């Protein structure tokens, strides 16, 4: 019975995602800009941060940032990237669960809005460089976006897995909930392995 209830809840959530997404139309669409990677200079340490935000009339969005901290403690974002539909038409049809053209990129809100959920881990320089290389590689291969099975949470999961973090089982959920669960799953590991956790 518990298994049936959990499946019913999951499929109920998917229906809710489709209905609310279809109602949102293109009102929440922001043009997707190409990925930008800033060269690193004078870095004392490096970080990877997972972020998510809510959107009025939409599903929300999850994405990552990479950055550096210099000798004075000043942080600098060098990469901000998420996975999303490529165009306004792709964004519209994706809300019905149809496969559309996707791309790794960035929107204005990714750069300017404060995230609703986030956490950061420290990484060493070699891991940082490996992550930048991975993002560049995924940019060439992640070209189809599908709301339920290949979405922004899947991208976050791919990056998290590449640094040995545990990831939520279900990616078809609201991004803020996904990043919150990702943080909770790794709270003990983060404090033990990296001795750092930012809520």
C-alpha positions as CSV (number, residue, x, y, z in Angstrom):
1,X,0.0,0.0,0.0
2,X,2.9,2.4,0.9
3,X,4.5,1.6,-2.5
4,X,1.2,2.4,-4.3
5,X,0.8,5.7,-2.3
6,X,4.3,6.8,-3.2
7,X,3.8,6.1,-6.9
8,X,0.4,7.8,-6.9
9,X,2.1,10.8,-5.2
10,X,4.9,10.9,-7.7
11,X,2.5,10.8,-10.7
12,X,0.3,13.3,-9.1
13,X,3.3,15.6,-8.8
14,X,4.1,15.1,-12.5
15,X,0.5,16.1,-13.4
16,X,0.8,19.2,-11.3
17,X,4.1,20.1,-13.0
18,X,2.5,19.7,-16.4
19,X,-0.7,21.7,-15.5
20,X,1.1,24.6,-13.8
21,X,3.8,24.7,-16.5
22,X,1.3,24.8,-19.4
23,X,-0.6,27.5,-17.6
24,X,2.6,29.6,-17.3
25,X,3.0,30.0,-21.0
26,X,5.9,32.1,-22.1
27,X,5.4,34.8,-19.4
28,X,8.4,33.5,-17.4
29,X,10.8,32.9,-20.3
30,X,14.2,34.6,-20.2
31,X,16.5,34.3,-23.2
32,X,19.2,31.7,-22.7
33,X,22.7,33.1,-23.2
34,X,25.7,31.0,-24.2
35,X,27.9,29.7,-21.5
36,X,30.7,32.0,-20.3
37,X,33.8,30.8,-18.5
38,X,36.1,33.4,-16.9
39,X,39.8,32.6,-16.6
40,X,41.1,32.2,-13.1
41,X,43.7,34.5,-11.6
42,X,45.5,34.5,-8.2
43,X,43.2,31.9,-6.6
44,X,43.9,30.7,-3.0
45,X,41.0,28.2,-3.1
46,X,38.1,27.0,-5.3
47,X,34.5,26.2,-4.8
48,X,31.5,24.5,-6.4
49,X,28.0,25.8,-5.5
50,X,24.6,24.3,-6.3
51,X,21.7,26.8,-6.5
52,X,18.0,26.8,-7.2
53,X,15.3,29.4,-7.3
54,X,11.5,29.5,-7.5
55,X,9.8,31.3,-10.4
56,X,6.3,32.9,-10.3
57,X,4.1,30.8,-12.7
58,X,6.9,28.4,-13.5
59,X,8.8,25.4,-12.2
60,X,11.9,27.2,-11.0
61,X,15.5,26.5,-12.1
62,X,18.6,24.7,-10.7
63,X,22.1,25.5,-11.8
64,X,25.7,25.5,-10.6
65,X,28.4,28.1,-10.1
66,X,32.1,27.6,-9.9
67,X,34.4,30.2,-8.4
68,X,37.6,31.2,-6.7
69,X,38.6,32.9,-3.5
70,X,41.8,35.1,-3.5
71,X,44.3,35.7,-0.7
72,X,42.2,38.6,0.7
73,X,39.1,36.3,1.0
74,X,37.4,37.9,-2.0
75,X,35.2,35.5,-3.9
76,X,34.8,35.5,-7.7
77,X,32.3,33.6,-9.8
78,X,34.0,32.2,-12.8
79,X,31.3,29.9,-14.2
80,X,27.5,30.1,-13.9
81,X,25.7,27.4,-15.9
82,X,22.5,25.5,-16.0
83,X,20.6,23.3,-18.5
84,X,17.5,24.7,-20.1
85,X,15.4,24.9,-23.3
86,X,17.2,26.8,-26.0
87,X,14.5,29.2,-27.2
88,X,11.1,30.7,-26.3
89,X,9.3,28.1,-28.4
90,X,11.4,25.3,-26.8
91,X,10.5,26.6,-23.4
92,X,6.8,26.7,-24.2
93,X,6.6,23.2,-25.6
94,X,8.8,21.7,-22.9
95,X,6.1,22.6,-20.3
96,X,3.9,19.9,-21.9
97,X,6.6,17.3,-21.4
98,X,7.7,17.2,-25.0
99,X,11.4,16.8,-25.9
100,X,12.9,20.1,-27.2
101,X,16.2,21.5,-28.0
102,X,18.2,22.2,-24.9
103,X,21.5,23.9,-24.1
104,X,23.9,24.6,-21.3
105,X,23.8,28.3,-20.7
106,X,22.9,31.1,-18.4
107,X,20.0,33.6,-17.9
108,X,19.9,37.0,-16.4
109,X,18.2,35.6,-13.3
110,X,21.1,33.1,-12.8
111,X,23.4,36.1,-12.6
112,X,21.3,38.6,-10.7
113,X,18.7,36.9,-8.5
114,X,19.4,35.5,-5.1
115,X,18.9,31.8,-5.0
116,X,16.2,30.3,-2.8
117,X,18.3,27.2,-2.0
118,X,22.0,26.7,-2.2
119,X,25.0,25.0,-0.7
120,X,28.7,25.2,-1.4
121,X,31.6,22.8,-1.2
122,X,35.3,23.6,-1.4
123,X,37.2,21.8,-4.1
124,X,40.9,21.7,-5.0
125,X,42.3,23.2,-8.1
126,X,42.5,19.9,-10.1
127,X,38.8,19.2,-9.3
128,X,37.9,22.7,-10.3
129,X,39.7,22.4,-13.6
130,X,38.1,18.9,-14.2
131,X,34.6,20.4,-13.6
132,X,35.3,23.2,-16.0
133,X,36.3,20.6,-18.6
134,X,33.3,18.5,-17.9
135,X,31.0,21.5,-18.4
136,X,32.6,22.3,-21.7
137,X,32.2,18.6,-22.7
138,X,28.5,18.5,-21.6
139,X,27.8,21.6,-23.6
140,X,28.4,19.6,-26.8
141,X,26.4,16.6,-25.8
142,X,23.4,17.9,-23.7
143,X,21.3,19.1,-26.6
144,X,17.8,17.7,-25.8
145,X,15.8,19.0,-22.9
146,X,12.8,16.9,-21.6
147,X,10.9,18.2,-18.5
148,X,10.5,14.9,-16.7
149,X,13.6,12.9,-17.7
150,X,16.4,15.3,-18.8
151,X,16.1,18.6,-17.1
152,X,18.0,21.2,-15.0
153,X,18.0,18.9,-12.0
154,X,19.6,16.1,-14.1
155,X,22.4,18.5,-14.9
156,X,23.0,19.4,-11.3
157,X,22.9,15.7,-10.5
158,X,25.5,15.0,-13.2
159,X,27.9,17.6,-11.6
160,X,27.2,16.5,-8.1
161,X,27.9,12.8,-9.0
162,X,31.2,13.8,-10.6
163,X,32.5,15.0,-7.2
164,X,31.1,11.9,-5.4
165,X,28.1,13.5,-3.8
166,X,24.9,11.5,-3.2
167,X,22.0,12.7,-5.4
168,X,18.2,12.5,-4.9
169,X,16.6,9.6,-6.6
170,X,13.9,11.6,-8.3
171,X,14.9,14.6,-10.6
172,X,11.3,15.3,-11.7
173,X,10.6,17.7,-8.8
174,X,10.8,21.4,-8.2
175,X,14.4,22.6,-8.3
176,X,14.4,24.3,-4.8
177,X,13.2,21.0,-3.3
178,X,15.8,19.1,-5.3
179,X,18.8,21.2,-4.2
180,X,17.4,21.2,-0.6
181,X,17.3,17.4,-0.7
182,X,20.8,17.2,-2.4
183,X,22.2,19.3,0.5
184,X,20.5,17.2,3.2
185,X,21.7,13.9,1.6
186,X,25.3,15.2,1.8
187,X,25.4,17.2,5.0
188,X,27.4,14.6,6.9
189,X,29.7,13.9,4.0
190,X,30.3,17.5,3.3
191,X,31.2,18.3,6.9
192,X,33.5,15.3,7.1
193,X,35.2,15.3,3.6
194,X,35.4,19.1,3.0
195,X,34.9,20.3,6.5
196,X,32.7,23.1,5.0
197,X,29.0,23.5,4.5
198,X,27.1,26.7,3.6
199,X,23.4,26.6,4.1
